[in-house]
Amino acid sequence: MKKVFVFCLLFAVNSYGQKKNIKQAPSNSAAIELSGLKESTLKFLDASYLKDKQTALQIWDYAELGYKETKSAALHVQNLKDAGFTVETGVAGIPTAFVATYGSGSPVIGILAEYDALPGLAQEAIAEKKSIEGKVGGHGCGHHLFGTASVSAGIAIKKLIEEKKISGTIKVYGCPAEEGGSGKVYMVREGLFNNVDAVIHWHPDDENKVYMTSFIANKSAKFKFYGISSHAAMSPENGRSSLDAVEAMNNMANMMREHIPQETRIHYVITNGGKAPNVVPDYAEVYYYIRHPKREVTVDVFDRITKAAEGAALGTGTTMQYEIVGGTHDLLINKTLASLMQENLEKVGGVVYTEEEKVFGKKLQASFFNKAPAIEEASTIQPLQKETNAGGGSSDVSDVSYVVPTVGLEAATWIPGTSAHSWQAVASGGTEIGTKGMLVASKTMALTAIDLFSKPAVIVKAKEEFIKSIGDYKYKPLLGDRKPALNYRD
């Protein structure tokens, strides 16, 4: 079956190339026409900026957590419908996931949009730490910018298809719960990326560059322990503490760190440890993330952690159940697409701050633990790096990259030196510092998409690289066949 799978992909690549009658280099007139399309698209996105900024800041204010992004998703869906897209909502069994489509035929280019916030990061858009009363979430990873830029880029491409300046199909994927919920994995499993030729994405950051570093694989679960309640002073012998089981599991996991590959990351939080010290808790829960650059090592360490949980339950006289919450692959880098995107990022350029924004930024930088880079770094474009698998984070974009050639960039939406998942990132993202970087992303993605619609040879080459990268591996979701964990933030 593996040989048949590779053969079919190769046949599809060759057939696509033959149908398009590929030439190695465009003529001068074609190059001039392509340049004109790009210039008009940049002007269109500049004209869309005020509306896009309003959308992004509205979603920043919503700050909805994973799988609960009802208003955020609805706003993106409405903007896409208003632009003329056909939108299918509630896809893959997820109420806040959608696929917006315009056009017909090949190539089919997808753009990913995210919009979930993080818990515990409600923060005002000011250069000092100040939470917003009554709010739980905050956009500490900038997904309010992510989704808005992606929708805007998709609308820009739709306009070109509508005007018959390019032909093919553009799809914008509304992807909820990237932060630990693995939303895209369910969408991949549902087959929503089948027959897509290439996928484009981006992410907010503190610099401008094309992804050449892989995300690391991740598998997460909530381990639930059940014991027996009792009065902690009068009759402790009658109790069986579920919290003891959690602590025993954590101790074993921490001792395990010495005996696993050093690139492995194990994180946990006790999400329920009982309610009162004088009551032996009959229920406790701990939430674990296991990560490693290689998916097979991630799975192996996760299985060992599961054994530790079983041992903890046995030793404390409790019972244990676990629920897999998420699981994502490592990211497959596509150098062909990365080189193309790098050219467009360099054409677009970086972010230039006003003097007022520089003052804001330097005040924010004073709160950093480490020495911050120069403010001006936001205006520079990092050169294309060599491919590496030493990424520090995980993302469900990785699973998309295992079924279709995928490329992405980072844009400076935060003051240089800012860490993701921080109040400083939330603060930057709630100002024009964030929305300026968002415009860099929307422009770069749109220009890259134009190239993919106009240069079929690039898609053929990207698919050939994809087939080589995936080898004989047959994609299998790390989260198994579970239904979407719609309540994982509860």
Order of alpha helices (4+ residues) and beta strands (2+ residues): alpha-alpha-alpha-beta-beta-beta-beta-beta-alpha-beta-alpha-beta-beta-beta-alpha-beta-beta-alpha-beta-alpha-alpha-alpha-beta-alpha-alpha-alpha
